Amino acid sequence: GAGEDIDTALRAFREVLILRPDQPRALQGLAAAESALIRQAEHSARVADFDSAQRWLTRAAAVRAESPAIEDASRRIDEIRMARIALLRDTGIRDLTSMRGQRAARQMLAEVLRIAEPGDPVAADFRTRIDLATYYGRFRPGQQFADELAAGGNGPGMVVVPHGGFQMGAGAEELGATEAEKPAHYVRFSRGFAMSRQAVTVAEFRRFVQATKYRPRATRRGHSRVYDERSGNFVLRSGVDWQSDHAGARAADSLPVLHVSVRDAEAYAEWLSAQTGASYRLPSEAEFEYALRAGGQGRYPWGNAGVPPARFGNLTGGNDRSASGRRWSNAFVGYGDGFWGPAPGGSYL
């Protein structure tokens, strides 16, 4: 083969140089052999056989001491390697949003990792892009967005929840836990998911009702349960529906929509799906708890402290007062959020 022929020629040239160290033709022969080995190295690089390219280049470097041609050849081979890696990455990321595209990209990543030097930044970027597409599609963890509605405007503000897992439920000895919360079990989400950043507001729900002429359950029935200030209990009251607040009065547009059933909420999500072309649904119990915990494993979303941090959320606090001066009998002592009932959507973002 080519390597054996070059070796034979090198032996002959070196034998001559032992006898005559400055013999011109022998010196030219060494240079020619070096060039031949470099050509073999570059050919191997062009066919993505970089291991062979390195072997050829190592042999070439042994022909003449401190030859500048070796450094130049090494640079050219590195350029071929980087161009090949960049081409594979650019080709692989074109269709990462589809499962077929992700499979093809992973095959290309395997080729990139085979030919790349350890720690290559382009290879690392390619791997990161594939992982993000696998877990989040066209989004990134923590990204905030709002889909456009076909009728104009935007849907609810969403946030991408990172993929991962958590221990759901209560342990056998956990204080205050009910049997319905047991046993504790591990839940893992192989892909991230998006969740609304705040409760759906009256204004958002109104747009759905007006667009579809949908009649929520409370509207059809003509009544719903409201908080009665005088008794401190929830009572059934006529004329209350999704346009009402917790006490039965007219709700402000910015308040979370109340007096809706699960089916009403599902209908709203189905409308969002039709308007945006994306898939909207209600979160599962596991998804909701996972998002609330935000990576924590405490008794509460904020940890194990008995009092929430200031302005943590719309929670029942011992500092809350109703318009008539009522206090909650079961509340977080020392906490107040400034609202006796629901707070306007987005108050704690």
N, C-alpha and C positions, 0 to 999 in steps of 0.2 A: 504494500500500500504506500500511500504518500509519505507516511511517517517513516517507514523503513528506508525508502529511497533517500530521504533527507538525512537520516542517520548515517547511511553508507557514505553519502557525500561529505558529511561533517567529519567522519573518521579520516577520510582521505585528505581533506584540507588540513586537519590538525597534524597529521603525520608529516605533511610538507612543512608546516610552520615550526615543528620541533627542530627540523634540520635548518630551515631558513625562516626565522621569525618575521621578517619583513617582506616575504615573497608576495608581490602584488596580486597575482591571480588567486592565491590561496586566501588572502584577506578579502578579496572581492567575493570569493566563493562563500566565506562565512556570512558576509552581508546578505548574499542571495539566499542562503539557507535560512537565515533569520527572517527575511521577508516572506519566504515560503511558509514558515511556521506561523507567522502573523496572519497571512492570508487564510490559513486553515482555521485559526482562532476566530477571525472575523466571519468566515463562512458558518462556523458552528453557531456563533452568536445570532446571525441572521435567520437561522432555522430554530432559534430559541433553545439551543443546547448549550447553555452557559457553563455547565460543568466541564464539557469538552473544551469549550473556548478557553476556560481558565487553564486547563492542562496544556493545551497548545501554547498559550502565552507563557506559561512557566518554562516550557522547553525552549521557547524563543529567547527568554531572558537569560538562559544559561549559555547561549552561543557567544555573545560578546559582553564584556563587563560594562555596566553603566551606559548601555546603548539608549540614546534618546528616542529611538523608534519604539521601544517597549512602552514608555510612558504615553506616547501618542496613541499607540494601539489600545492600551488599557482605557484611555479616555473615550476612544471611539466605541469600544465594546460597551462601556458604561452607558453611552448615549443610546446605543441600540437597545440595551436592556431597559432603560427608562422610557424610551419611545414605545416599546412593546408593552410595558406595564400600563402606561397611560392609555394606549389604544384599548387594551382589555378592560380597564376601568371605565372609560368613556362608553364603550360598547355595552358593558354590563349594566350601567345605570340608566340606560335609555328607557327600559320598560320594567322598572322595579316595582311598579304598583300592581302588577299581575303575578299570580302564582307561577305561571310559566316563565315569566321574566326573572323572577327571583331564583328559580332553579337554574336557569342559564347563567345568571350572574354568579351563583355559588360555584359553578363549574369553572367560570373564568377566574374567580378568586383563588381557587385551588391552583390554577396555572400561575397566577401572579405570585402566590406564596412560594411556589416551586422555584421561580426564577429570581425573585427579589432578594436583595441583601437583608439580613436581620435589621429590624427597626425602620425599614423603608417607609417614609411618611405617606406616599401615594397608596401603597398596599394597606396601610393602617386606615387611611381615609376610605378606601373602597370597602373594607370590612365593616367600618362604622356605618356607611351608607346602606349596606345590605341589611345589617342588623336593624337599623331604624325602619327600613321599608318592611321588614318581616314583622316587626312588633307594632308599627304605627302607620303603615301605608305611606301616604304623602305628608304625614304630620310629624311632629317631634314632641317628646314628653314635655309637658308643661305649657305647650303652645296654646294660645288663646285665639279663638276665631268665631265668626258668625257666618253661617251660610246665607247666600242670597236667596230670597223667595221669588218664585216665578211672578207673583203678583206685584213685586216691587218691595224694596226695603230688605231688611235682614231678619233672620230667625234669632232665637235666644243666643246670648253669648255663651260659648262653650270653652272648656279647658280639657286638654288631653291628660288623662291620668296614666302614669307610668305602669307598664306591665310589672308583674311580681306576685308575691303571695303574702299571706298573713295567717295568724292563728285566729280562727273565728269561733265565737261561742265562749261559754264560761267553763272554767275548770270545776272539778267535782267539789272543791272546798272553797270556791269563790263566794265571798260574803255578798248577800243581797241578790244573788242570781236565782232565776226561776228555772224550773225543769225544762221549760221550752228553750232555754239558752244552752242547754247541755246536750251532748258532750262537746268539749272543745275539739276542733278539727282543723286541719290545714287546708286552705283554699289557695289555689294558684291560678293566675290569669296569664295565659301564654301570649296574649296580645294586649296592648293598651286599649283604652276606650275613652270616649269623650263624654263629659257630663256637663249639664248646665251649671254655670257659675253661681246662679241664684235661683230662687223659686220663681216659677212662672207667674207673671203679674196679671192683674185684672185687664190691663190694656192689651197685653199679648194674647190672652185668652179671648178677649172681645174680638180681635181681628179674625181669629179662627171661627168664632160663632157667626160673625157677620158674613164671612166669605162662604161658609158652607150651609148656613141656616140650621146648623145642628142645635138640638134642644137638649141641654144637660138634664140629668135626672131630677135635680131639685126644681128645675123649671117645669118639668112635666108633672111632678108631684105637687108642686105649689107650696112646699114647705121644706125646712131644714132645721138643724139644731144650732142654737146660738148660746153665747154666754149671757146669763142673766145676772146683772150687777147686784140686784137686791138680795137674791138668794145665794149667789156664789156658785150656782149650778148651771149645767147645760139643759136647756129646755127646747121643746119643739115649737117653732113659730111659723105661721103662715106668711106667704109673700117673700120668703127668703130664698135667694138663689146665688149663683156665681157672682152676681154684681153686688153682693152684700158683704159686710165685714164680719168679724167674729161676734159682734153684738147685734147684728141684724140691720145696722144702718147702711146707707149707701157707701160703698167702698171707694177709696181713692184709686186712681188708675195705677199708682205705683205700689200698691199693696199686693202681697201674694194672693192669688186667686184661691178662694175657699169654697166649700159647699159643692165640690165636684167628686164624682165617684171614680173608681178605678177605670171603668169603661169610658167615662168622659175624658180622663187623662190619656187613655190609649187612643181615643179618637183624635185628640189634639196632636199626638205624636205621629199618627198616620197621615194627618194633614201636612205636617212638617215634612214628612218623607216625600209626599207627592209634590210639594212645592219646591223642594231642594234637590231631589234626586238622590239624596243620601238616606241612610237607614236610621230612623229615630224610633226609640222605644223607651219604656220605663226601665230604670235600672233594677237589677235583681237585689235582693237583700244583701247578698255577699258583696256585690259591687258598691252598694251604698255604704256599707260599713267599712269596706276597704278604703274608699275615698275619704270618709270622715276621719279614719285613723291616720291617714297620710304617713304611713310607715311606722306609727307608734303601736305599742302594745299595752298601753295603760288602761285603766278602768274607764276613763273618759277620753274624748278626742284630744284633749289637751294634756293628758297624762293621768297621774294618780292624785294630784292635789284636789282637796275638797272644794276649793273655790276657783272658778275659771279665771283666766287672765282678763284684765279690763277689756271691754268691747270685743270679747271673743265671739259672741253671737247673740241671737234672739232667744235667751234662755230665761227660765223662771227664776228670778232672783229675790232674795230677801229684802233688797232695797226698793223693789218695784212697788208702786202705789197706783191704785185705780183712781178714777176721777172722784169717787166718793170716799177715798182714803182706805180702801181695802188692801190687805196684804195676803200673800200666798201662805197657806199653812204648811206647804211642802215645797221648799225652795232652797237654792244655794245661798247659804248665809253670807252676807257681805257683798253680794253681787247685784248689780243693777244694769240693765241695758238701755234704760230710758223709755221703754215702751211697756205698757201693761198688756197689750195684745201683740199681734204680729207687727214686726217692723217693716217699713218699706223695702222692697227688693233691692239688694245690693248695698244695704246699710253698713255691712261689715267687711266689704271687699277691700 
